[in-house]
Structures are given as structure tokens and as C-alpha cells.
Amino acid sequence: MRAVKQIARVFIYPLITSMGIERLFSVASKNNKLILVYHGVVEQPNAKVSVGPISLKQFTQHLAYFKRNFNLVSLETIFDMYRNDFVPNKKTIALTFDDGYENNYSNAYPLLKQSEIPATIFVVSENIEMEDRITWYDFLDLVKPDLELTKVNFEIIKTPPQRTISNLKDLVKSLDIERRTALFAEIKKQLPNKNYLAQYPREHWRLMNKNELRVLSDSGIIEIGAHTQHHPNLGSIPSEWVYKEVSECKRILSDLLQKEIKSIAFPDGSYTDEVKNICLSVGYENLLAVDYRCSSDKNDKNILPRYCLSSTTTYESNIIQVNRHFRSYGF
Ligand SMILES: [Zn+2]
């Protein structure tokens, strides 16, 4: 299977895109609008770092392709089109970035600005204040090689010991903040040196600071959206926490940027009908899923799905997938 994939990537996909055949996929779909998700955009891809940003080189190619073949609009515009049943005569896309990486500011933004391409960046508000400015899940990915999980005392948070980083991540997704803070302090105690993160290239994990967020928000082409206060899975925590997560994030970002925060992307694509209602009740207008999770979603004009680009495949493969996914993720 792997060999077949490799042959497709090296020979077949480049052939398809050089002939423009991939466009037939999107043309064949009756859906004309699609929202894409990126995370990081890095100059130096590094396989040692397990978090998954796309290379700046590939991102540059994506933008050139999108400009040639699609209409690029803001998230707000694509929601307006959706709410008004407007059918653009050209396939239309909106770009979003999750988690608020500093590389969005240093690598993606200059290109977006140069071509006046709008985008929305979804930010986790707790990280703005933190010294390390790293998401908790990137942190767990980075500590993986050096952390002996058997040495971590899970009794302090009254949970059974976790055997793998993947299990640990699943636990943290629905852990309350007090216990999460205690757990991370315990994990840091087990790490070989205090300056642990310094060994990893900063552009892979560092998140934006307040100033960078202000510059983007004032640029006229970047919308800053919410991605909760602590990046939990909203679909698996009690509703009082959901309320706190989404309202605190909104308050912190709007205080910082002096703007109404209208859009929210659900971490890990996790939500329920109740999560949607809470978000609308605190004033969000545009809700972003990955896959639709509720039966009400298809007739709900406040929520849209998004297609995530792959950070581990080639330019040609990603471009083919974008065209293909107008059918499944488009609207
Ligand atoms: Zn996220």
C-alpha cells in the first residue's frame, strides 16, 4: 500500500496536476465553497519534531495555485454567501489557521499581505500570557523522547498511570485546569533539563505574542478568532467549563484587540449541540467544525465544516485533495 502511495505521489499526482485534471474533481461537485485549515508554516521542516506544520515552500505553491484557480475570500464573506444561499460562479475558498503559531506571523502573513489574501487565525488565549508560549499538546509531543511516563506520579491528579503520550493526550483533553496544571508541573520535574524546549527549533512550536496578534488584527486582512482558553475537547467536558472556555477566550482576545471576536474553531473538532448553543449565547456568530458532528448541522447556518491540509504529503497530493474535497467538505 505504501509503495502504491509513493508511486502516486512521485509520478501520478504530478502528472495529473501538470495537466490540470485535478480541477475536474471540484468542477464535478455542485458545492462552490470550501474552508481550509492550516496549522504551522515553517521554513525548515524537521522530522525530529513531531508536530505537523507545512513547509513555507509548499505553502507558497498553494497560494499561487489558489490565486490561479479559485476566488479567495474571508471567512466572514464565505459565511455571508452561505447564509444568503449565494452561489459564486467561481469555486471559492477561505483560509484558516488553527492554534496561533508565531510562524503564521513571520512566514504566512507576509505572503498573504503581499497578495492581499484574507485569512482567519484561531488563537488559544491562555498561551498569550504564558512564558513558554507552547500549546500543551505540542509540549507533550516534544517531551516524548525524554519523558519516562512510569516516573510521573499520576496519583497527584487521582488518575490511573498513563502508558503512552497518546493516552496522556486523550486524558488532558478533558482534564480540569487545576489537575492539568499539577500534571504539567509534575512532568516538567521529570525532564532532564530546565531549558528543555531550547533544543527544538522555535519556529515549530512558538505561539504568537500580544504585539504580533495586534499587528495581524489591525492589518485589515487577518481576522483573529477564538480557539478556547485552554484547548480542551469541548464535546467531552461539562457545560459550565465550556461556558468558561469560550467566554474567557472571547473576553481576553477582544480586550487585547479592541474588537468583537465573532468566530470560534472547536479544538480537535469536538463539540455537541449544547456547545454550539453556548457559543451563540455568548455572542459568537461563526462556528467552525472539522467534520459535522450533530444531525442539526446541515440546516444550521451558524456552523461550517473545514478541510485540513496534510503536513506530510506533497504539494500535488494536497492540491488534488483540495479539489476532491469540495464534494465532502464543501457547501
Ligand atoms: Zn487546535
Residues whose N, C-alpha, C, O or C-beta is under 5 A from the ligand:
A	BS01	ZN	D98 D99 P267 D268
